[in-house]
Amino acid sequence: MTTTLVPCALFIFFIAFIPESPRWNVLKGRDKEALDTLSKISNSTHAASVFQEIKNSFSREAAKKHKVHFRLNKTTVPLLIVGIGLAVGNQISGINVIQYFGPTLLKNVAGSTDSALLQTFWLSVCQFTGVLIGMAVTDKLGRRNLLLMGAITSAIFLAYTFVAFYYRFSGLLAVVGLFAYMVFFGMTWGQIVWTVLGELFPTEVRSICVGISICAMSMANFVISTTFPVLNSNAYLVDVFHGGFPLLLFAIFSLGMYFFTFRYLPETGGVSLEKVHARVLEKFNIETGEEVLVSEPTNPSR
């Protein structure tokens, strides 16, 4: 119980120092607080420019009088395709299979349960290390570049691990691919997808679209985590692939996510949230205005 209470207590303590987002402050008419927050993370000129863009994107009066009416149309559908694709892509490389069933998977090459448990611990350490590295380089290298790197490295290292399982490599050679995969996944898909989902959608429909995307992620997690035990216990697959067949599937899925990201996701870093979705729509050859993202508010006077 102590090990769970400590991080919860630290979370409660540190969350007190997190400011409200500038957009929320503008929505509530707290312009000074919004500008102060923007000035802390940028220079005053850029902060003023971003502040004005936020002001232009929605007014306090409109936020009070109108409700957002989400609808599927030629702009929201492409945005959702990208959002759902990235959310599902976060899962189909098999990250949660490794986290949930690490000892079961590694027992195919570790030889004993104790050894598999120890290797699973080090896999977690590798992922945490990758997260720390990713936090330091995200703004320097860009979201899109890191996601592309994460997808291709996942495909490479998972394919190597499949080969290691198939040919029954022993010792470090059997698991070094998984260690490398966890580091690069932590740097990239493990954290950047959450950032991109928050930047991808326009303010008016962001909460709905992010919710739909996260729902798709949870469904993908459910499908993969319930399918893996079936694949891993199939006598034919185990006999032929020596427990590596799921890794081969995850490598193929990761390669697919590389091409999906390359085709449909623009760089979102350094771009104001009011402009990101327009760049996404350009990938689908769609030109449209902000106003068609939601339905027109009802005017009772008509």
C-alpha positions as CSV (number, residue, x, y, z in Angstrom):
1,M,0.0,0.0,0.0
2,T,2.9,2.4,0.8
3,T,4.3,2.0,-2.7
4,T,1.1,3.2,-4.2
5,L,0.4,6.0,-1.7
6,V,3.7,7.7,-2.2
7,P,3.3,8.5,-5.9
8,C,-0.3,9.5,-5.3
9,A,0.7,11.9,-2.6
10,L,3.5,13.4,-4.9
11,F,1.0,13.8,-7.7
12,I,-1.4,15.7,-5.5
13,F,1.4,17.9,-4.3
14,F,2.9,18.8,-7.7
15,I,-0.4,19.2,-9.4
16,A,-0.9,22.3,-7.3
17,F,1.9,24.0,-9.2
18,I,0.4,23.3,-12.7
19,P,-1.3,26.5,-14.1
20,E,-4.6,26.4,-16.0
21,S,-4.2,26.2,-19.7
22,P,-4.2,29.5,-21.6
23,R,-7.2,28.5,-23.6
24,W,-9.2,27.7,-20.5
25,N,-8.3,31.0,-19.0
26,V,-9.4,32.9,-22.2
27,L,-12.6,30.9,-22.2
28,K,-13.3,32.1,-18.7
29,G,-12.3,35.7,-19.4
30,R,-9.0,35.5,-17.5
31,D,-6.9,37.1,-20.2
32,K,-4.1,38.3,-17.8
33,E,-3.6,34.8,-16.4
34,A,-3.5,33.3,-20.0
35,L,-0.9,35.8,-21.2
36,D,1.2,35.3,-18.0
37,T,1.3,31.5,-18.7
38,L,2.2,31.9,-22.3
39,S,4.9,34.4,-21.4
40,K,6.5,31.8,-19.1
41,I,7.0,29.3,-21.9
42,S,7.8,31.8,-24.7
43,N,9.1,35.3,-25.3
44,S,6.7,38.2,-24.9
45,T,6.2,38.8,-28.7
46,H,5.4,35.2,-29.5
47,A,3.2,34.9,-26.4
48,A,1.2,37.9,-27.5
49,S,0.8,36.5,-31.0
50,V,-0.4,33.1,-29.7
51,F,-2.7,34.9,-27.2
52,Q,-4.4,36.8,-30.0
53,E,-4.8,33.6,-32.0
54,I,-6.6,32.0,-29.1
55,K,-8.8,35.0,-28.7
56,N,-9.7,34.9,-32.3
57,S,-10.5,31.2,-32.2
58,F,-13.5,31.7,-29.9
59,S,-15.0,34.4,-27.8
60,R,-16.2,34.4,-24.3
61,E,-19.7,35.3,-25.4
62,A,-19.9,32.5,-27.9
63,A,-18.6,30.0,-25.2
64,K,-21.4,31.2,-22.9
65,K,-24.3,31.2,-25.4
66,H,-23.6,28.3,-27.7
67,K,-23.2,24.6,-27.2
68,V,-20.9,22.6,-29.5
69,H,-22.8,20.3,-31.8
70,F,-20.4,17.7,-33.0
71,R,-21.0,16.1,-36.4
72,L,-19.2,13.9,-38.8
73,N,-18.4,15.8,-42.0
74,K,-15.6,16.2,-44.5
75,T,-13.3,17.8,-41.9
76,T,-14.0,15.9,-38.7
77,V,-13.8,12.5,-40.4
78,P,-10.2,12.9,-41.7
79,L,-9.1,14.3,-38.3
80,L,-10.7,11.3,-36.6
81,I,-9.0,8.9,-39.0
82,V,-5.6,10.3,-38.0
83,G,-6.5,10.5,-34.3
84,I,-7.9,6.9,-34.1
85,G,-5.0,5.6,-36.3
86,L,-2.4,7.0,-34.0
87,A,-4.3,5.8,-30.9
88,V,-4.6,2.3,-32.2
89,G,-1.0,2.5,-33.5
90,N,0.1,3.1,-29.9
91,Q,-1.2,-0.4,-29.1
92,I,-0.6,-2.6,-32.1
93,S,3.1,-2.8,-31.7
94,G,2.4,-5.0,-28.7
95,I,3.5,-2.7,-25.9
96,N,0.8,-3.8,-23.5
97,V,1.4,-7.4,-24.3
98,I,5.0,-7.0,-23.2
99,Q,3.9,-5.2,-20.1
100,Y,1.0,-7.5,-19.2
101,F,2.5,-10.9,-20.3
102,G,6.2,-10.2,-20.2
103,P,7.1,-13.2,-18.0
104,T,4.9,-15.5,-20.1
105,L,6.5,-14.2,-23.3
106,L,10.1,-14.3,-22.1
107,K,9.7,-17.7,-20.5
108,N,10.0,-19.0,-24.1
109,V,13.7,-17.9,-24.1
110,A,14.6,-17.2,-20.5
111,G,14.3,-20.8,-19.4
112,S,12.8,-20.1,-15.9
113,T,10.1,-18.0,-14.4
114,D,12.5,-16.2,-12.1
115,S,14.8,-15.2,-15.0
116,A,11.7,-14.0,-17.0
117,L,10.5,-11.9,-14.1
118,L,13.9,-10.3,-13.8
119,Q,14.1,-9.5,-17.5
120,T,10.6,-8.0,-17.3
121,F,11.8,-5.6,-14.6
122,W,14.6,-4.5,-16.8
123,L,12.2,-4.0,-19.7
124,S,10.3,-1.5,-17.5
125,V,13.5,0.3,-16.7
126,C,14.3,0.6,-20.4
127,Q,10.9,2.1,-21.1
128,F,11.3,4.6,-18.3
129,T,14.7,5.6,-19.6
130,G,13.3,6.1,-23.0
131,V,10.5,8.3,-21.6
132,L,13.1,10.6,-20.0
133,I,15.1,10.8,-23.2
134,G,11.9,11.5,-25.2
135,M,10.9,14.4,-22.9
136,A,14.3,16.0,-23.5
137,V,14.2,15.8,-27.3
138,T,10.6,16.0,-28.3
139,D,10.6,19.7,-29.1
140,K,14.0,19.5,-30.7
141,L,13.4,16.6,-33.1
142,G,9.6,17.1,-33.7
143,R,6.6,14.9,-33.0
144,R,6.3,13.5,-36.5
145,N,10.0,12.6,-36.8
146,L,10.0,10.8,-33.5
147,L,6.8,8.9,-34.3
148,L,8.4,7.8,-37.6
149,M,11.6,6.8,-35.8
150,G,9.6,4.9,-33.2
151,A,7.6,3.0,-35.8
152,I,10.5,1.9,-37.9
153,T,12.7,1.0,-34.9
154,S,9.8,-1.0,-33.4
155,A,9.5,-3.0,-36.7
156,I,13.2,-3.6,-36.7
157,F,13.7,-4.6,-33.1
158,L,10.5,-6.7,-33.0
159,A,11.6,-8.5,-36.2
160,Y,15.0,-9.2,-34.7
161,T,13.3,-10.6,-31.5
162,F,11.1,-12.8,-33.6
163,V,14.3,-14.2,-35.3
164,A,15.9,-14.6,-31.8
165,F,12.9,-16.6,-30.7
166,Y,12.6,-18.6,-33.9
167,Y,16.3,-19.7,-33.8
168,R,16.3,-20.0,-30.0
169,F,19.0,-17.5,-29.3
170,S,20.2,-17.6,-25.7
171,G,21.2,-15.1,-23.0
172,L,21.4,-11.4,-23.9
173,L,21.1,-12.1,-27.6
174,A,17.5,-13.4,-27.1
175,V,16.2,-10.2,-25.3
176,V,18.4,-7.3,-26.5
177,G,15.9,-6.5,-29.2
178,L,13.1,-6.2,-26.7
179,F,15.3,-3.9,-24.5
180,A,16.0,-1.7,-27.5
181,Y,12.3,-1.7,-28.5
182,M,11.2,-0.6,-25.0
183,V,13.7,2.3,-25.0
184,F,12.6,3.6,-28.4
185,F,8.9,3.1,-27.7
186,G,9.3,5.1,-24.5
187,M,11.0,7.9,-26.4
188,T,8.3,8.0,-29.1
189,W,4.9,6.3,-29.2
190,G,4.7,5.8,-25.5
191,Q,4.4,9.5,-24.8
192,I,4.2,11.5,-28.0
193,V,0.8,10.1,-29.2
194,W,-0.8,11.6,-26.1
195,T,0.7,15.0,-27.0
196,V,-0.3,14.8,-30.6
197,L,-3.9,13.8,-29.8
198,G,-4.1,17.0,-27.7
199,E,-2.8,19.1,-30.5
200,L,-4.6,17.5,-33.5
201,F,-8.2,18.7,-33.1
202,P,-9.6,22.2,-33.1
203,T,-10.7,23.6,-29.8
204,E,-14.5,23.3,-30.4
205,V,-14.5,19.5,-30.8
206,R,-11.2,18.5,-29.1
207,S,-12.7,16.8,-26.1
208,I,-15.1,14.7,-28.2
209,C,-12.5,13.7,-30.8
210,V,-9.9,12.9,-28.2
211,G,-12.4,10.8,-26.3
212,I,-13.3,8.8,-29.4
213,S,-9.6,8.3,-30.1
214,I,-8.9,7.1,-26.6
215,C,-11.9,4.8,-26.8
216,A,-10.4,3.2,-29.9
217,M,-7.1,2.8,-28.2
218,S,-8.8,1.0,-25.3
219,M,-10.6,-1.3,-27.7
220,A,-7.4,-2.1,-29.5
221,N,-5.8,-2.8,-26.2
222,F,-8.6,-5.2,-25.3
223,V,-8.4,-7.1,-28.6
224,I,-4.6,-7.5,-28.5
225,S,-4.4,-8.4,-24.9
226,T,-7.1,-11.1,-25.2
227,T,-5.7,-12.4,-28.5
228,F,-2.1,-12.8,-27.3
229,P,-2.7,-15.6,-24.8
230,V,-4.5,-17.6,-27.5
231,L,-1.7,-17.2,-30.0
232,N,1.0,-17.8,-27.4
233,S,-0.7,-21.1,-26.3
234,N,-1.5,-22.4,-29.7
235,A,0.5,-25.7,-30.0
236,Y,1.1,-25.4,-33.7
237,L,2.4,-21.8,-33.6
238,V,4.6,-22.5,-30.6
239,D,6.0,-25.6,-32.3
240,V,6.7,-23.8,-35.6
241,F,7.7,-20.3,-34.4
242,H,8.9,-21.1,-30.8
243,G,6.7,-18.4,-29.2
244,G,7.7,-15.7,-31.6
245,F,4.7,-15.5,-33.9
246,P,3.0,-12.6,-32.0
247,L,6.3,-10.6,-32.3
248,L,6.2,-11.1,-36.0
249,L,2.7,-9.7,-36.2
250,F,3.6,-6.7,-34.0
251,A,6.6,-6.0,-36.3
252,I,4.4,-5.9,-39.4
253,F,1.8,-3.7,-37.6
254,S,4.6,-1.3,-36.6
255,L,5.8,-1.1,-40.2
256,G,2.2,-0.3,-41.2
257,M,2.1,2.6,-38.7
258,Y,5.3,4.0,-40.2
259,F,3.6,4.4,-43.6
260,F,0.4,5.7,-42.0
261,T,2.2,8.3,-40.0
262,F,4.3,9.3,-43.0
263,R,1.3,9.7,-45.2
264,Y,-1.2,11.4,-42.9
265,L,0.5,13.2,-40.0
266,P,2.1,16.6,-40.5
267,E,4.5,18.1,-37.9
268,T,2.5,19.6,-35.1
269,G,5.4,20.9,-33.0
270,G,5.8,24.7,-33.0
271,V,2.4,25.1,-34.6
272,S,-0.4,26.8,-32.8
273,L,-3.3,24.6,-31.9
274,E,-5.6,26.8,-34.0
275,K,-3.6,25.9,-37.2
276,V,-2.7,22.2,-36.6
277,H,-5.9,20.7,-37.9
278,A,-5.7,22.7,-41.1
279,R,-2.3,21.1,-41.8
280,V,-3.8,17.6,-41.2
281,L,-6.6,18.4,-43.7
282,E,-4.0,19.4,-46.3
283,K,-2.8,15.8,-46.2
284,F,-6.3,14.8,-47.3
285,N,-6.3,17.5,-50.0
286,I,-9.2,19.3,-48.1
287,E,-9.4,23.0,-47.8
288,T,-12.1,24.3,-45.4
289,G,-12.8,26.9,-42.8
290,E,-13.0,26.6,-39.1
291,E,-16.8,27.1,-39.1
292,V,-17.7,23.8,-40.7
293,L,-16.1,21.7,-37.9
294,V,-19.2,22.0,-35.8
295,S,-22.8,22.6,-36.7
296,E,-24.2,26.1,-36.5
297,P,-25.7,27.0,-33.2
298,T,-29.4,27.2,-33.1
299,N,-30.9,30.7,-33.3
300,P,-34.2,30.7,-31.5
301,S,-35.2,34.0,-33.2
302,R,-35.5,32.2,-36.6
